[in-house]
Amino acid sequence: MHLRTTTNLICSLRRRIDGISLAVQNAGAGSGEGGVSEDADDEAAEYRTLTEKEQADLEKMVSQYEFAISNAEAFMEENVHSVLITEEMLKEGEMGKGKGWLITGTGGPLDEAIKEAEKLETRLEGYEQALAGVRRAMLEVERKNALIELADRNARSLLAELEQVITQLDLSHHHQNALMEADLSQPRGLEDALKASEALKAALNAQIHPALVRLGAVQGQRRRLEKLKGKFSQNLSRHLNNLFIHLGNDATETFSPPIDEIFSRPWPGPSPHVPPKHHAQLAPYGPLLGWARAMDRRAYTALSRIYSSSIGKLYERDLRRLFEEARAQASDVPITGPGGASGGTPGSAGAAGDKKSGLVKSYLGNPNFKDFPLKPTPVKVIQSAQEISSKLKQTTQQLGMVVGGKGSSGGSTGGSNSAPSPSPSSSSASSASSTASSAAPGHTSAGGGPLLGSDRESWAAEGSSAAHAGSPGSGVTDRRRFDEVLEKALAALEPVCLSEQKFCVRFFHLDVATPDNDKNTQTTLDAPSSEAPEEVSPNPNPLLLPQKRAEKQMNEEVRKMMGELFTSLEQELISFVAHYEKVDSFYCMSVLVRLGQHVMSAQDAGSFLTVTFGTALVHAKRSFDRLMQAQLRSIQEAKPPGGGGGAMRRSTNRTTGILPFVANFEDFAKTAESIFKGSERRADLDKWYTKLVGAMFEAIPRTAAEQHRTPPEVVKMENFHHLYALLSQLKIAVLDSLRKEAKQKYSEALKAYVTQYFGRPLEKLNLFFEGVQAKVSQGVKESEISFQMAFSKQELRRVIREYPAREVKKGLESLYRKVEKHLCEEENLLQVVWRAMQEEFIQQYKSIEELIQRCYPGSMITLDFTIEDILEFFSEIARSH
């Protein structure tokens, strides 16, 4: 191609040279002959076309000769002359050098070069034809090489895939023996079995292409692996099943410290917890349970069920013992041992095997055991809650009372006709919370214990009866003891339940979410089909499950297993609480506070123990609301005290005094404040405080109007004063507005009583001056009043003489005795009322003196006594009584 291009250039150059030579010849002929032929003109015209370079040179030359525009003829002559000179010089120079071929246009090296170029072009065309055959051969070779490389790559890929499948499905002979003849009771055998099980799991869960699963060798190896899995799973299930049952028959306690020591330790204070013995014994088998969970869900589910039933018996036994001991401690009925000392409760009759009593255990753990008799003295044991209730009933009946309060015809729970508390093993949480019957109105609450509307004697008697003692203040002591026992029991439950929950999560791998199918889809031998694509290669990765769904699944599994292990916990706890609520409904306050503290302080709000405590808390809240509703109803239905038979009887039976619900509210509020102090359940109590005090505000006027022994104003005055003083003492923030309202109502009642019963001791004088004021209002001047016949000075002196100082004092003494009869001594308002009457008397005296000075000026008329005399009268009367 390059040679051809060169040839073309040479030819073009030759044609240009020929044109130049012809132009020179034509120019010479024209100058000699004086003209040109017609043919020469045509040929010359053919070569007059300018190139771009010639045109550029021409334009440059024209620009140099600007005069060409003004003098074209001179410019043409100059150009012709220049051309002629140039052509002459070119002709002479070329001819002189012997290069005439440039003029003639024939011969010379250019022709030779063209010929050589044509020869080269011919030779190159031959070469090109030869190379075309070689190119076709090389393309064929390349195609065959590509096919060979493709076949080689396919063979290598197939070999690698087969090697990978063989490696994944291969299980060493050592692992097979470990699976078939595993000795899980020995550490070495357990270690080999664990390694072999992991290898088997990896082989069965190997990611194999669905097409390779169809291979007969793969199918056969899968069958062998499935048989190994089934055999090992069977051996594992049998060994763990026997181990679970053996541990379930163990007599060792699951609580630490032992139940015998829980209630004897100082309170409050932390109690160290040691995990149960079966945790350490089962911990090495945890990885195998994880293998079973992933590979054989049926065997795993069966093992978890057997574990729950076997170990659950231990917890059921110890929970029963814990709450029986709590009942004994809270009821102050010791379980006696040798020498009359209080000992621990032995194992329940339902527990398997013979159990040593707590006292015998303490003997065995004592380094001075040799000092004790080898033959233990028979231990008297109260086996159940029925015997405890029976013992309590006998004790209280000796004091002339029945557990739970004096039963009326309506039947208060805990009375002589009430059934004993059912044992935890035979009662349920629902039955325990629904056995309380309604009490007689105004007597005892539905669960036992006094009501605010009951009289003081019944209140004190019910409180001491509920506390199983007759001495004053025993109710407070027993409630404090119950609160301490309840807190110790709840504190003992927390480490046990949390420890077991953590162990179950680790041992049974409950923190790993798994798909909801019992079949290991990676080990199925079914060929893939379009009808069941999900069974061919599902993704068992739990991380791909929705996060919330996985957490919900794990939490449900943990709670389900813990519920199977501690089946009796909720029942025992609610039964224990319900038993004491029937004895004294005030116990529900302590239960509400304690359970609220444990629920709010729980680190895991969804744990089994927190949920169980929450259920018991709901029961306690309902019991608390029932108690408060009963108290509220007793206030609303309260009747005036009877004619001297009740405890509201004061120093005299002629006064009503402080109403029962007002007097009882002091003890009630102090008890509630001592329980709810600093509690997060304070809002529950404050809500009922407002309702109870509001009901008192409504009941006091109603009760005052219904009774007929004491003036209603006195009843309202004394009770609102008592309530105001009590609320000021308690300093309950939510009742501050009601405290101010109580003070206002007390002041209003005091003023009304003074106005009504003090009246106007100088009645005739008051009537006289009322007439005077009437005349003044009719237009009579005050200075002219004395000229009126009915209001003359003589008439005024006559009226004043009817009120000598001695008679006034005598009237005040009579009034004092009347007030003294109206008021009760305990409230001590006599002096307050007497002082208010003194101020009222002085105010009336000043008013009369002022009218005398205004209407009878200069008459020198005065009363028979002065303000100092009045103060002396009141003071002497108060001192004399």
Steps between C-alpha positions, in 0.01 A plus 500: 500500500781739581673416171182572309466832673860586413441416137199722486697787644775450244249499217342819624838662529584395145180651364580827673850507348360427158260788540778735598714394201210546261433843643862596444496376140179679426639816647810475275300432185267784571782750532662387171190485282311787663192287563374162609291250329149416602609156624781646707253738660276211599788300644633808683157566640502147644805579714394850618322361804674624812573292801432622849865582549517687171188687591650590837823619332297702252303665778824577682644655192192705436512628853859610438398700195222719615523713190351211300159626591558851364729403209413151377693544171825576676444212735440258207812608322702452814367151546557397140852621520563308821357180354707524190816551700417202724424267210820600323707435806332164559555390142860598496572344836343166428647462157838593630492220756409228249153441639315538187258231604336751716421694185415211273325299772639160384760266652676567826498341843129555560403245236739251642361557845151443373599174341669380815196594702276299269727199540487529877124531495470183293728310739303626803173381349652152474610512856157614606333204330744261669430655843122470453532118500717511810243724670219254433710217642583699814132585560411134487777419745378772735143368490615150584719628785202690648290183497778309669539766770124504560490127543796518737335769710178303518687190603690686769179665630326165511791345681509786756123476553517125549795534737305763697192278518709204609679712759172641633320168520794295620504399867810337642489151639600634842203736503266223392613281787463791743142547384404134500669400826502828691565473873350828615560426866879538460674829423704347217198343338303822541777699330521254209125499462491878495764519222330225302159661535634829370656321203172318433311827524737664252459205258123498520473876467752523214397739224474271196367597160150362448610319185769310691246384756355276228824302477468146630822524701382818668164343576667194647740703715211711622314188608800375693540837670129504588534159661799620700305805608201293607718256692694771679187699575346190651806435719514865606130507586522184702802617699362850574157359576646274769716783631204739526291246685786424737553868576126544549510245782783678680424614854735799484337839530495737205496809722819657625518590783284208613138565579572435867732802505314741274274640771761488774746727321510871587271720295542697290821372350629312194488123503776323307369251247671182383357341182332161547713190469330378184623807308863395533417137418309587184718784371737272296203371300397847387668480154329167434163658581585770249573227245168334576318833467646550152490140375215318674225726627281213615772356723585849624138576587462169681819561701392850600163364611663227709738751654211730592297222658796348691667817626160664543426249778801631692383858470142409585621325814723788606241767416248321717751487783591865451143626530415264785797635689391854405152430636645371823730800537236758408241338729752473785422130534844336524561154366644340809801273514698322773509687826221733389727696269365630178621304206457492125212339318594162361433390150139459399336160495471514123875520441670178400722324754541549870589855600694606803344781695663841494607453861670168428681665209625769731625229733688328222660826393609586852864419591381414850264234369647250743344696784152435368312175553539258214132415512312818421197591698177471300421829334153643510426640159210701368470356154259734326322832504184331635680401818645850533155654463357249748774582749438872458127452547551306821733766634267787422194318627671472836514879502128520422550593136484331165763535229389757247270699731162468667269343252152637470202322358632593159813296566835676506779297349725352759207456741413186683301367207760579235697221344872483560738626238554239231844354463714632217507163330122481472404863443553720201579867471152582381327312779731654755408847387125437482430325829461824695134572574346835577492612859211648690465872428694718735672209670786324327644511153447226246836341571499541876605792714313810616329770299515873552127507560516256794507633855823533693458182701434296187790671324741412780355152543514424127855630477620283787295204380648525153843516658431187711560683823303703747752757611486852358739563214536134414342564161779739408761253621353210308461705184862602527598136550290397199665770289844377603412138429350587162809699399730215601292251304498719188872570536565126528299429185682748279849341490355151465275587207755721327773240540277228357391724213859583405592133517206397282586767242859376481431129536207478259630779271178695532673817384534357146198542276412209272244456222164362607544153353609177657661362186860572414458608144869476429494129568194411297544238231209618289590614155430866427167562338308802386210412729703533820789736431524610862609149604788491257729771623337723762717743684541381859691808599314649799648840427272526198191467716341831594667631812180560696361162407822328608504681835134421557561135422796481740312675780203268458721193515676623814175586677344171395788296641516704820126461538536123474783502756324728749142393444408556863679831556217731403248276672701479821570874508140607442372235741741624766391859447129413486528305825622803693264735321213294642657530844566873469417687183759765591771252398418571136672838543831338585456253215426781256806699605742208511394349170503843340859554613613165359319551170633853450857404595509202263773525240308289248138610483410195291656236723287224644545615858407859415189382318407277794554783746299722268208256510516490879527879498177525301335275759637717781381817326151357467503399866619847595223660296246267660629597843479870423159461342379323814644780714333761280167318516525472879538879520211562264276257692615608846226550761510713813647319802251300710382590845812434700581142404781572257858590538423856394373553854698783657512617859124555468249312292300813429733624224557369152864607490738406222332285240646149458633544147678823597658345807597180318649690208798598716605138554420417140706787360798435726501133403474586132770767525741259670446250218499734200780730618738551207311250286442535128139391559435819695265629230259212566473597866469873429211438263308318772601754765315766304191283464493396866545851641251639250249239614564607860423860410163384370429250780573734795210745434266212412583305816481817711148562377391137557603481866295675772724499807734783409440821307598446134729803511699339784535171309621681191730729700667218693542264205628759255738626767623145564539439128685829452740422786559148363571618145735767635685230694521255210620767251368315196555720198200380303269583793629852559203665327260281696685591820431869433140421419468307829628803688248723326211265578615477861502880531156527344359236734658673803351834401160348439503324837605813690239707320224249566570396859664807648235717343453839675540477878372862528188421304279789621776752446551367151126528429496855644780617273355321200198728547734796525668408174158459339404857596828632368444323173154667484663844513511581869823663600714311750510803730115504512457128580486571874186711445313195374282359777592136431873579484536761768789507743278371780399200289865431417598511869217260579622247243860532617398430859375157387859396419710541809849355493403214731219383270721528194765283662237249605371480145852445368554214744182335380615545140840348582337188643286463191802532270691252714223247452502550124875453450709185539805507722742329263483771236561770770311777324321633810745783560501586131123527494497690833749751367295547184193566716700749707594690187140493384380636838758778495402593147132527604600705809699744287212536257257587785745748656552669165126543446459646853773755431348600169130511593525606865804724520574653839236286673764322709314173433724190502463126544544345842827332389799582285714310248747419776211349698402288199856371461507419870165319480615277215835432662352406837239273343767319295726455804221378722418218258 
